[in-house]
Amino acid sequence: MRNLFLWLWQLPQNLLGLIAIGLLSAYKPTFDSNPAIWTHYKTFFSSVSLGDYIIVNGYSFDERTVLHEKGHQRQSRLLGWLYLPLIGLLSVVGNLIFRLEYIQDRFNYYKLPWEAWADRLGGSKR
């Protein structure tokens, strides 16, 4: 019953995670269901945590990335329906902005408050 409540608490991001995995399943991702569904493939532009589902880019698959995404997963569990507007939207916008070379050279994406929090929650050291 607790798992059902937690899944519903994170309903918007869980649905997005299932949709993303479904849309990208043609690329033959691999799955590991412990503790979440991990999807690894080289066609996704970045790594993302959507509720119970973590999608990791095959090129950036390392322990630090996985721990960071687990931190976002913990944020999702804490914030529930507020995760997407408070963390997800800020992460996406920040990620897109930090892909600009001028910005990349001057700022550290992982020092943004919501990203640093994800690192702390997941135990990722930067």
C-alpha positions as CSV (number, residue, x, y, z in Angstrom):
1,M,0.0,0.0,0.0
2,R,2.9,2.4,0.8
3,N,4.4,1.8,-2.6
4,L,1.1,2.7,-4.3
5,F,0.7,5.9,-2.2
6,L,4.3,6.9,-3.0
7,W,3.7,6.2,-6.8
8,L,0.6,8.4,-6.7
9,W,2.4,11.1,-4.6
10,Q,4.8,11.3,-7.6
11,L,2.1,10.7,-10.3
12,P,3.0,13.5,-12.8
13,Q,6.7,12.6,-12.9
14,N,6.0,8.9,-12.9
15,L,3.7,9.2,-15.9
16,L,6.3,11.3,-17.7
17,G,8.9,8.7,-16.9
18,L,6.8,5.9,-18.3
19,I,6.0,7.9,-21.4
20,A,9.7,8.7,-22.0
21,I,10.7,5.1,-21.6
22,G,7.9,4.0,-23.9
23,L,8.8,6.5,-26.6
24,L,12.5,5.6,-26.4
25,S,12.0,1.9,-26.1
26,A,12.7,1.4,-29.8
27,Y,16.4,2.1,-29.0
28,K,16.5,-1.1,-26.9
29,P,17.3,0.3,-23.4
30,T,18.4,-2.0,-20.7
31,F,16.5,-2.2,-17.4
32,D,17.5,-2.8,-13.8
33,S,14.7,-2.7,-11.4
34,N,16.7,-2.3,-8.2
35,P,15.9,0.2,-6.7
36,A,14.4,2.0,-9.7
37,I,14.0,1.3,-13.4
38,W,17.3,2.3,-15.0
39,T,17.3,2.9,-18.7
40,H,20.6,3.2,-20.5
41,Y,21.1,4.0,-24.1
42,K,23.2,6.3,-26.2
43,T,20.4,8.2,-27.9
44,F,19.1,10.3,-25.0
45,F,20.6,13.8,-24.8
46,S,21.0,13.9,-21.0
47,S,20.2,12.0,-17.8
48,V,16.9,12.6,-16.0
49,S,15.0,11.4,-13.0
50,L,11.2,11.3,-13.3
51,G,9.7,9.8,-10.1
52,D,10.6,6.2,-9.8
53,Y,12.3,6.1,-13.2
54,I,15.8,7.2,-13.9
55,I,17.0,7.5,-17.5
56,V,20.7,7.7,-17.9
57,N,22.6,8.7,-21.1
58,G,24.9,5.8,-22.0
59,Y,27.8,8.2,-22.7
60,S,27.6,9.9,-19.2
61,F,26.9,6.7,-17.3
62,D,29.1,6.9,-14.2
63,E,28.6,6.6,-10.5
64,R,28.5,10.4,-9.9
65,T,25.7,10.8,-12.5
66,V,23.8,7.9,-11.0
67,L,24.1,9.3,-7.5
68,H,23.0,12.7,-8.7
69,E,19.9,11.3,-10.4
70,K,19.2,9.3,-7.2
71,G,19.3,12.6,-5.4
72,H,16.7,14.0,-7.8
73,Q,14.6,10.9,-7.2
74,R,14.7,11.6,-3.4
75,Q,13.6,15.2,-4.2
76,S,10.7,13.8,-6.1
77,R,9.7,11.6,-3.2
78,L,9.9,14.5,-0.8
79,L,8.1,17.1,-3.0
80,G,5.6,14.9,-4.7
81,W,3.5,16.9,-7.2
82,L,5.6,20.0,-6.6
83,Y,8.8,18.3,-7.9
84,L,8.2,19.1,-11.6
85,P,7.6,22.9,-11.2
86,L,10.2,23.4,-8.4
87,I,13.0,21.1,-9.5
88,G,12.2,19.6,-12.9
89,L,11.5,22.8,-14.7
90,L,14.5,24.6,-13.2
91,S,16.8,21.7,-14.0
92,V,15.7,21.6,-17.7
93,V,16.0,25.3,-18.2
94,G,19.4,25.4,-16.3
95,N,20.6,22.4,-18.4
96,L,19.7,24.1,-21.6
97,I,21.3,27.4,-20.6
98,F,24.5,25.8,-19.4
99,R,25.0,24.1,-22.7
100,L,25.9,27.5,-24.2
101,E,29.6,27.7,-24.4
102,Y,29.8,31.2,-22.9
103,I,27.8,30.1,-19.8
104,Q,29.6,26.8,-19.5
105,D,33.0,28.5,-19.2
106,R,31.9,30.8,-16.4
107,F,29.5,28.9,-14.2
108,N,29.1,25.4,-12.7
109,Y,25.6,23.9,-13.4
110,Y,25.9,21.7,-10.3
111,K,26.3,24.7,-8.0
112,L,22.7,25.7,-8.7
113,P,20.8,25.2,-5.5
114,W,18.5,22.5,-6.7
115,E,21.4,20.6,-8.4
116,A,23.7,20.9,-5.3
117,W,20.8,19.6,-3.2
118,A,20.4,16.6,-5.5
119,D,24.1,15.9,-5.2
120,R,23.9,16.1,-1.4
121,L,20.8,13.8,-1.2
122,G,22.3,11.3,-3.6
123,G,25.8,11.4,-2.1
124,S,27.5,12.6,-5.2
125,K,30.8,14.4,-4.6
126,R,31.8,17.2,-7.1
